Amino acid sequence: CEGSGGFRCNNGRCIRARYRCDLTDNCGDNSDEENCSKIVLLFRNFDFYSY
């Protein structure tokens, strides 16, 4: 699994490495979302006025 570019889940399942840390529980036990760098994006609402 690891040698083929995969990720071994805690439950033994193997998923593609690109599915790690994608905010989706691809393993079924959420182990693919553990120990990920969390990036928080904050968006502000801007009001645009035209006259």
N, C-alpha and C positions, 0 to 999 in steps of 0.2 A: 504494500500500500504506500508506505512512505517513499520507497525507492522509485515508484512510478509517478511521483508528483502528487500523491494523494495525502490525505490526512486521516489518521486513525482516531476514531471517536472513542470516548471512554467505554461505550457499550460494545466496542469491537467492530462497528460498522466502518467502512471506508468510503470517504467522499472525495471529490476533487478538491485540491487545495484552494482553488479560486472561490469555493463556496464558504471558506472560513471567514469569519468576521464580516458577514454581509447582512447582519441584523435579522437573519432567518435561521430558525432551528432546523438545519438540514440533517443533523445526526439523530434527532428524536430524543436526545437527552441534554441538549443545549451545550454540549461540550465544545462544539465548533465556534461558539460565541464567547467562550471563556478566555481570559487573558488577552483580550484584544485592546488595542489603543482606542479609546473612545473619542470620537470627534463629534463635537456638538456644534451644530450650525444654528445660529440665531438669526432670524429674519425679522426685520422691522417693516411695519406697514408705512408706506410713504403715500401721502395724498398729493396728487398732481392736479393743479387747477389751470384751466385755460381761460383766458379772457377775450 
